[in-house]
């Protein structure tokens, strides 16, 4: 892969634009207003057209010189950004109140209508002005090196400077209003009670987001901005829950997407299509590949995130399922051992519900072992089983005391709860029940580590363990 100086500017400009979008995107995702980012990226289109036309009118009327046009365009960008951000929010709220329309539907009406108006203006003026619909929608990051400014001995793309200024503005506002933004994002009612005007925070967030969108528009295009607003923030929230870390991680994801995206745009299409005989496909647009890379990073995080990832959740669920299945086997073997008159050498098997994975789980933890007559509890397995059966029978006793349930209705809920009653909770139940010796079915409640029943009750002679399930 050949790397040139302009490749560095592509990555730097794209990375700065992506990071600038990621910062307000965090607040949109936290406030569950991700669709608002999509809306602002669409409603910004007529604003861009109006800004362009007004600048051209000022230039042709002689009001401003050509050299002053970039400055006036920057001022117009700020004014139109505020108008777009606040206008979109106000119009959406107005539709909700007056038209009795659900919030997402109201937002859809506003942004599709304004986006259609913007497209209409673009197509209407495309033949008479230097306004390209493809640049507006998809961006042309590769053209940023054609519009540069000199700062000392360095020639820097103008888009890099404008997006850099937006990034610094976003970070500065977050630093100044972090407490207000945090409280308003998580609890607007509490923010109002503390004297923080959550509505003004909302409008301010929309204005800053619109400014960021309008700035990045010219670099990466309308459609790609949506992904850069939401995907880095969503990725960061999969990896951490600390808000400062979320902001930092979202910026790292955005920057990494720009670097890896540009590298893939230069190399991946050729590796895929040239072997297929499509030799004219050598590379791809960097803007689109940045968004695609951000999506790939999100999917990877969704799979491997330490706590919220699908693999971690699946592993946790598997561990819980194995533990509960193993507990059932331990309880069954313990009850088998305490059956009156049973010969310990009598052949027996695992319960039919025990899978090979459950049996392996118990053996690997050395809770059971195999003998000539069948599986038996080890000393550690017997201790675990004793705690489990104790929890089961204490919960049955608790339900009998506090609920009017027949005896045959006590086993099923106790069978579920027994897995989650630790020794501390068992001790509390034991004391509340006044140290019972037997459960409602007449079976002895095993002693705990720090307590024992008032009197060791003997198992009921006619108690059927299979039927009672205690």
Secondary structure as GFF3:
##gff-version 3
##sequence-region A 1 470
A	DSSP	alpha_helix	5	30	.	.	.	ID=ss1
A	DSSP	alpha_helix	34	60	.	.	.	ID=ss2
A	DSSP	three_ten_helix	66	68	.	.	.	ID=ss3
A	DSSP	alpha_helix	69	99	.	.	.	ID=ss4
A	DSSP	alpha_helix	103	125	.	.	.	ID=ss5
A	DSSP	alpha_helix	133	138	.	.	.	ID=ss6
A	DSSP	three_ten_helix	141	146	.	.	.	ID=ss7
A	DSSP	beta_strand	148	151	.	.	.	ID=ss8
A	DSSP	beta_strand	154	157	.	.	.	ID=ss9
A	DSSP	alpha_helix	158	176	.	.	.	ID=ss10
A	DSSP	alpha_helix	178	186	.	.	.	ID=ss11
A	DSSP	alpha_helix	188	193	.	.	.	ID=ss12
A	DSSP	alpha_helix	198	220	.	.	.	ID=ss13
A	DSSP	alpha_helix	222	239	.	.	.	ID=ss14
A	DSSP	alpha_helix	243	273	.	.	.	ID=ss15
A	DSSP	three_ten_helix	274	276	.	.	.	ID=ss16
A	DSSP	alpha_helix	286	304	.	.	.	ID=ss17
A	DSSP	alpha_helix	310	337	.	.	.	ID=ss18
A	DSSP	alpha_helix	356	364	.	.	.	ID=ss19
A	DSSP	beta_strand	368	371	.	.	.	ID=ss20
A	DSSP	beta_strand	374	377	.	.	.	ID=ss21
A	DSSP	alpha_helix	379	402	.	.	.	ID=ss22
A	DSSP	three_ten_helix	407	409	.	.	.	ID=ss23
A	DSSP	alpha_helix	411	417	.	.	.	ID=ss24
A	DSSP	three_ten_helix	418	420	.	.	.	ID=ss25
A	DSSP	alpha_helix	423	432	.	.	.	ID=ss26
A	DSSP	alpha_helix	465	468	.	.	.	ID=ss27
###
